[in-house]
Amino acid sequence: MSRNRQRGLELIETLQDYSLDVKNREIYLSGHPEAQLPETDIEPGVEFLMATRFIKNIRWLSTTSKDPILVHMKTCGGYWEEGMAIYDAIQFCPCYVVILSYTHARSMSSLVIQAADSRILMPNSYFLYHHGGYGYQGTFKGADSNMEWAKRVQTPTMVGIYAERMKKTPHSQYKKWGPQRIKDKLMKDMDKKEDVFLTPEEAVKYGLADAVFNGDWEALKNGQLNPKEENLIK
């Protein structure tokens, strides 16, 4: 076997086993097969295996170079704590981070993408935000405590993250609104619809994404895609 072929196989094995392309500085963020429910084909979503692997990968890339990092995100959302661990890892990464979202940025993954410097959606993906579901197994007091925590911390944090990006994103139609007015709008929409769906173009207008991907991989990697007319799919 030639040396080049051997290196190619090693790269493929790294991508498949560790969701990491070291050479091109790309990370693949998706649910880990080991977290999948037995005898199902349900995507496991954001969970501790995904978070642990992602933190290792982004730290590794950020210590080897300060060049941009491209994250290919394909996940339906999932656990709050694990999603926020990913969010924090991106927020404090010293490199410029681009997230390209496939299928959907929804629930927890709609928050994860907000940590990126550049937030790009595939043309046939969508954006969704909602209060999320809660599950607990234990005592009545424990259930009350967990629900109180969710109301006191999770929902305000979520709405605050959305509102901050909607306010500070230059192309956002809400950039002139006050932070509390944006938060009130988000809460009202979720209370009315529960699941609030946005097309990629609508997410860009909201300031919750920066552009719809137009096929220019070089511009994507360098954070040069923007919400100008040529980057929006009609």
C-alpha positions in Angstrom: 0.0 0.0 0.0 1.4 3.4 -0.9 2.1 6.0 1.7 -0.5 8.4 0.3 -3.2 5.7 0.3 -2.3 4.8 3.9 -2.6 8.4 5.0 -5.9 8.7 3.2 -7.3 5.7 5.0 -6.0 7.1 8.3 -7.8 10.4 7.6 -11.1 8.5 6.8 -10.7 6.5 10.1 -10.2 9.7 12.0 -13.3 11.3 10.5 -15.4 8.2 11.2 -14.2 7.4 14.6 -13.6 10.9 16.1 -15.7 13.3 13.9 -12.5 15.3 13.3 -10.7 16.4 10.1 -7.4 17.7 11.5 -5.9 18.7 8.1 -8.8 20.9 7.1 -9.7 22.0 10.6 -13.3 20.7 10.5 -15.4 19.1 13.2 -18.6 17.1 12.6 -21.1 17.6 15.3 -23.8 15.0 15.4 -25.3 12.5 17.8 -23.0 9.6 18.9 -24.3 6.2 17.7 -23.6 4.7 21.2 -26.2 7.1 22.6 -28.9 5.9 20.3 -31.8 4.0 21.8 -31.6 0.2 21.2 -33.3 -1.1 18.1 -34.2 2.4 16.8 -32.9 4.7 14.1 -33.7 7.8 16.1 -30.9 10.4 16.1 -29.7 10.6 19.7 -29.3 14.4 19.7 -27.1 16.5 22.0 -25.9 14.2 24.8 -22.8 13.8 26.9 -20.8 11.7 24.4 -21.3 14.4 21.7 -20.3 17.1 24.1 -17.3 15.3 25.4 -16.0 14.5 22.0 -16.6 18.1 20.7 -14.8 19.7 23.6 -11.8 17.6 23.0 -11.9 18.2 19.2 -12.2 22.0 19.4 -9.6 22.3 22.1 -7.2 20.2 20.0 -7.7 22.3 16.9 -7.4 25.6 18.8 -4.1 24.6 20.4 -2.5 23.6 17.1 -3.3 26.8 15.1 -5.4 29.9 15.3 -6.9 29.4 11.8 -10.7 29.3 11.5 -12.6 26.1 12.5 -15.6 24.9 10.5 -18.2 22.9 12.4 -20.6 20.8 10.4 -23.7 20.5 12.7 -26.4 18.0 12.1 -28.4 17.3 15.2 -32.0 17.6 16.3 -31.2 19.2 19.7 -31.1 17.5 23.1 -30.0 17.9 26.7 -29.7 21.4 28.0 -26.5 20.9 30.1 -24.6 19.1 27.4 -25.7 21.7 24.8 -24.5 24.6 27.0 -21.2 22.8 27.5 -20.7 22.8 23.7 -21.9 26.5 23.6 -19.3 27.5 26.2 -16.5 25.6 24.4 -17.3 27.6 21.2 -17.7 30.9 23.0 -14.3 30.7 24.5 -12.5 29.2 21.6 -9.7 31.6 20.5 -10.2 30.7 16.9 -12.8 32.1 14.5 -15.6 29.4 14.5 -18.1 28.9 11.6 -21.1 26.6 12.1 -22.8 25.2 9.0 -26.2 23.7 10.0 -27.7 20.8 8.1 -31.3 19.7 8.3 -32.3 22.0 11.2 -31.0 24.3 13.9 -33.7 23.4 16.4 -34.2 23.3 20.1 -30.8 23.0 21.8 -28.9 23.1 18.4 -30.6 26.5 17.7 -28.7 27.7 20.8 -25.4 26.0 20.0 -25.2 27.8 16.7 -25.5 31.2 18.4 -22.1 30.7 20.0 -20.4 30.8 16.5 -18.7 33.8 14.9 -20.5 32.9 11.7 -23.8 31.1 11.6 -24.7 29.6 8.2 -27.8 27.5 7.4 -28.2 25.0 4.5 -30.8 26.1 1.9 -33.2 23.3 2.8 -32.7 23.4 6.6 -34.9 25.3 9.0 -34.7 27.0 12.4 -36.9 26.3 15.4 -37.0 27.6 18.9 -39.3 26.6 21.8 -39.4 26.2 25.6 -38.3 22.6 25.2 -39.5 19.5 27.0 -38.7 18.4 30.5 -38.4 15.0 32.0 -37.7 13.9 35.6 -37.8 10.7 37.5 -37.8 10.9 41.3 -39.6 12.5 44.2 -42.3 15.1 44.0 -40.0 17.6 45.8 -37.3 16.8 43.3 -39.7 17.4 40.4 -40.7 20.8 41.8 -37.0 21.7 42.3 -36.1 20.8 38.8 -39.0 22.7 37.3 -38.2 25.7 39.4 -34.6 25.6 38.1 -35.7 25.3 34.5 -38.0 28.4 34.9 -35.4 30.4 36.8 -32.3 29.6 34.7 -32.9 27.7 31.5 -35.7 29.7 29.9 -34.1 33.2 30.8 -30.7 32.0 29.5 -32.1 30.7 26.3 -34.2 33.9 25.6 -31.3 36.1 26.6 -28.9 34.3 24.1 -31.4 34.7 21.2 -32.2 38.4 22.1 -28.5 39.3 22.3 -27.7 38.0 18.8 -30.9 39.5 17.4 -30.0 42.9 18.9 -26.3 42.9 17.9 -26.5 41.3 14.4 -26.1 44.2 11.9 -28.7 42.8 9.4 -31.3 41.9 12.0 -34.7 43.5 11.6 -34.8 43.7 15.4 -31.5 45.5 15.9 -33.3 48.8 16.9 -35.5 47.1 19.5 -34.6 47.1 23.1 -33.4 43.8 24.7 -36.6 43.4 26.8 -38.9 44.1 23.9 -37.1 41.3 21.9 -37.4 38.9 24.9 -41.1 39.7 25.3 -41.6 39.0 21.5 -39.8 35.6 21.8 -41.8 34.6 24.9 -45.1 35.6 23.3 -44.4 33.7 20.1 -43.4 30.5 22.1 -46.5 30.8 24.3 -48.7 31.2 21.3 -47.2 28.5 19.0 -45.0 26.4 21.3 -42.8 25.4 18.4 -41.8 28.5 16.4 -40.5 27.6 12.9 -38.3 29.9 10.7 -37.1 29.3 7.2 -33.4 29.9 6.7 -34.1 33.3 5.2 -36.4 34.2 8.1 -33.7 33.2 10.6 -31.2 35.5 8.8 -33.7 38.4 9.0 -34.3 37.7 12.7 -30.5 37.9 13.3 -30.4 34.3 14.4 -28.3 33.3 11.4 -25.9 35.1 9.2 -26.5 33.7 5.7 -27.9 30.8 3.7 -25.1 28.7 2.2 -24.5 29.4 -1.5 -22.0 26.7 -2.3 -18.9 28.9 -1.8 -16.8 26.8 0.5 -13.8 29.1 0.6 -15.9 32.1 1.7 -17.7 29.9 4.2 -14.5 28.8 5.9 -13.2 32.3 6.1 -16.3 33.8 7.5 -16.9 35.9 4.4 -20.5 34.8 3.7 -23.0 37.5 4.5 -26.7 38.1 4.2 -26.5 40.2 1.0 -28.8 39.4 -1.8 -26.5 37.0 -3.6 -26.2 34.7 -0.6 -30.0 34.3 0.0 -31.8 31.6 -1.7 -35.1 32.9 -3.2 
